[in-house]
Amino acid sequence: VPLSKEDRPKTAFSTQNNHYQFTVLPQGITNGPASFQRVINHILGPTRWKYALAYIDDVIIYSKTFEKHLIHLNEICQTLRQARFRLNPDKCEIARTQTDYLGHRIQHGEIRPSHANISGLLNTTLPQTPDEACKFVKAAEYYRKFIPNFSQIGERLRKF
């Protein structure tokens, strides 16, 4: 994502021999993720929530039929190409009936917690200190929508 000329000095840094400033949005900058999210949301435009979503650089395209998916995939790829974004083929999953996305398994119109993340929670040793109990509750909160009565269960652990 290109930086405007007036914003480049905000990214400046010096070495022993030179002074540099980024011309594109660098990784790790404080407001970088929010700025990038705004850019990708703008690029996806009217397709967003219709058949494409993005979280930072993870774009998901969903369709009811394979034929529609090919159309949607082509449109999103063209849109990203016009915006001068490049895709990494090694990270692309195309025409999948199931996928893991942001810690969730999406399959047959259902969203569930991903098995790997749930296994990590289930295999956690029992908390022995209030700090460990708090960390466990915070990790489990990500999946609270899948856990009936989570707030009551979590409250008991918070009082640990």
Residue pairs with C-beta under 8 A, 6 or more apart in sequence:
1 24
1 25
1 35
1 36
1 39
2 23
2 24
2 25
3 11
3 22
3 23
3 24
3 25
8 21
8 22
8 23
9 21
11 21
11 22
11 26
11 29
12 19
12 20
12 21
13 19
13 20
13 21
14 20
25 32
25 35
25 36
26 32
33 56
36 56
36 57
37 54
37 55
37 56
40 54
40 56
40 57
40 59
41 48
41 54
43 79
43 80
43 83
43 85
44 52
44 53
44 54
44 59
44 76
44 79
45 79
47 72
47 75
47 76
47 79
48 54
51 61
51 62
51 63
51 68
51 72
52 59
52 60
52 61
52 62
52 72
52 76
53 59
53 60
53 62
54 60
55 102
58 101
58 102
59 76
59 80
60 99
60 101
60 106
61 69
61 72
61 73
61 76
62 69
62 72
62 106
63 69
63 71
63 72
66 95
69 95
70 95
73 94
73 95
77 87
80 87
93 99
97 107
97 108
98 105
98 106
98 107
98 108
99 105
99 106
99 107
100 106
100 114
100 116
103 113
103 114
103 117
103 142
103 143
104 111
104 112
104 113
104 114
105 111
105 112
105 113
105 114
105 115
112 146
113 143
113 146
117 142
117 143
118 143
121 136
121 139
121 140
121 143
124 136
124 139
127 133
127 135
127 136
127 157
127 160
130 160
133 157
133 158
133 160
134 157
134 158
134 160
136 157
137 154
137 157
137 158
140 147
140 150
140 154
141 150
141 154
144 150
144 151
144 154
147 153
